Amino acid sequence: MELAIVNGRRKRFIDEYLVDGNGAAAARRAGYAASCARQTGSDLLANPDVARAVQRKREAVARRLSVTHDSVAMGFMEAFEVAREQSDPGAMISACHRLAEFCGLYPDKQRQLPAGRMLKELSDAELRAMAEG
């Protein structure tokens, strides 16, 4: 059931936001003034009724496509295995990192590297070791 407060341009904003996740672009496409689209998008997304409507629509899409937490996690694992088969340590780390983020293992959103080291400074062997855990 759609909330009465979510209608007209707000409903259009919600539909447009689900296209690309860009609040400013969605606001412009929904007919809000381009000059303040960024603020309008932010304000709309902060509105509890709009946020609930976005969440309900996302959940409906997930149900329709049979997307579950496990299926998404398995997709990241499959990407990791393909990267391993192709000997691509960067892609392996990316898949591991995305899976860890998805599972909530990086609450501070910071990549864990050996003390004082930058990712670009690590050797291929070190990157593989990190990816293989």
Long-range contacts (C-beta under 8 A, 24 or more apart in sequence): 2-53, 3-49, 3-52, 3-53, 5-49, 6-49, 6-50, 6-53, 10-44, 10-47, 10-49, 10-50, 10-53, 11-53, 13-41, 13-44, 13-50, 14-50, 14-53, 14-54, 14-57, 15-57, 17-41, 17-44, 17-45, 17-54, 18-54, 18-57, 18-58, 18-61, 72-102, 73-99, 73-102, 73-103, 76-102, 80-131, 83-131, 84-131, 84-132, 89-124, 89-127, 89-128, 89-131, 90-127, 92-127, 92-128, 92-131, 92-132, 93-119, 93-127, 93-130, 93-131, 95-131, 96-130, 96-131, 96-133
